[in-house]
Amino acid sequence: MIKPTTKIKTANTAGISDEAVHAKTGKTWPQWIKTLDSHGAIKLTHKEIVAIVHDEYDIGPWWSQMVTVGYEQGKGLRDMHEKSGGFEVSVSKTITTPIDVAFKAFKNPRTRIRWLELPNGKGEFEIRKATTDKSMRITWVDCVTHLNINFWDKSEAKCQVVVQHTKLKTAKQTDNQKVYWKEQLAGLKSMLEKQ
């Protein structure tokens, strides 16, 4: 956890622009920082801040979370990509292939070995749960971090694959995994679009 600061970083807090947060909540990032400061949020837990945003300002659950994360980042209480269970990163790729083909490319070990370069030559990962052509929940090869993989139908012959890598320990690890997954999904796209 980084030290709290009075310096406010608000240009694109929580990955959301000032204009977007204002359009959805009626306040800009500087206004939310000032508002939550008046509630003493600098000394509150994440859950307590969410409750204030939700209950006092009638903001829906998702935006209450985003405003809280934005406040914590803006005040230096939370680093970029940091969540309560560690850091996480999300990478997506749109691929010109039917969704079932992309899903099988993740699920089938023989197909997976053609495009996925596992780090440090480590073994396979564990698929904890899979919903056909929709999602997978995976324990990664390090047996610590997790993957949430979602598959979205874009058309009959096009889909989007979103890999969310969670429970990462540091911002540096997050940056590394972002690069890693961009490369892996590019390899997947290349393989599937050549078939």
Secondary structure as the mmCIF struct_conf table of DSSP 4:
data_model
#
loop_
_struct_conf.conf_type_id
_struct_conf.id
_struct_conf.beg_label_comp_id
_struct_conf.beg_label_asym_id
_struct_conf.beg_label_seq_id
_struct_conf.end_label_comp_id
_struct_conf.end_label_asym_id
_struct_conf.end_label_seq_id
HELX_LH_PP_P HELX_LH_PP_P1 ILE A 2 PRO A 4
BEND BEND1 THR A 6 THR A 6
TURN_TY1_P TURN_TY1_P1 ALA A 11 ASN A 12
HELX_RH_3T_P HELX_RH_3T_P1 THR A 13 GLY A 15
HELX_RH_AL_P HELX_RH_AL_P1 ASP A 18 THR A 25
BEND BEND2 GLY A 26 GLY A 26
HELX_RH_AL_P HELX_RH_AL_P2 TRP A 29 SER A 38
TURN_TY1_P TURN_TY1_P2 HIS A 39 GLY A 40
HELX_RH_3T_P HELX_RH_3T_P2 ALA A 41 LYS A 43
BEND BEND3 LEU A 44 LEU A 44
HELX_RH_AL_P HELX_RH_AL_P3 HIS A 46 TYR A 57
HELX_RH_AL_P HELX_RH_AL_P4 PRO A 61 GLY A 74
TURN_TY1_P TURN_TY1_P3 LYS A 75 GLY A 76
BEND BEND4 LEU A 77 ARG A 78
TURN_TY1_P TURN_TY1_P4 MET A 80 HIS A 81
STRN STRN1 GLU A 82 LYS A 83
TURN_TY1_P TURN_TY1_P5 SER A 84 GLY A 85
STRN STRN2 GLY A 86 ILE A 95
BEND BEND5 THR A 96 THR A 97
HELX_RH_AL_P HELX_RH_AL_P5 ILE A 99 LYS A 107
HELX_RH_AL_P HELX_RH_AL_P6 PRO A 109 ARG A 112
TURN_TY1_P TURN_TY1_P6 ILE A 113 TRP A 115
HELX_RH_3T_P HELX_RH_3T_P3 PRO A 119 GLY A 121
STRN STRN3 GLU A 126 THR A 131
TURN_TY1_P TURN_TY1_P7 THR A 132 LYS A 134
STRN STRN4 SER A 135 THR A 139
TURN_TY1_P TURN_TY1_P8 VAL A 141 ASP A 142
BEND BEND6 CYS A 143 VAL A 144
STRN STRN5 HIS A 146 SER A 155
TURN_TY1_P TURN_TY1_P9 GLU A 156 ALA A 157
STRN STRN6 LYS A 158 LEU A 168
BEND BEND7 THR A 170 THR A 170
HELX_RH_AL_P HELX_RH_AL_P7 ALA A 171 LYS A 194
#
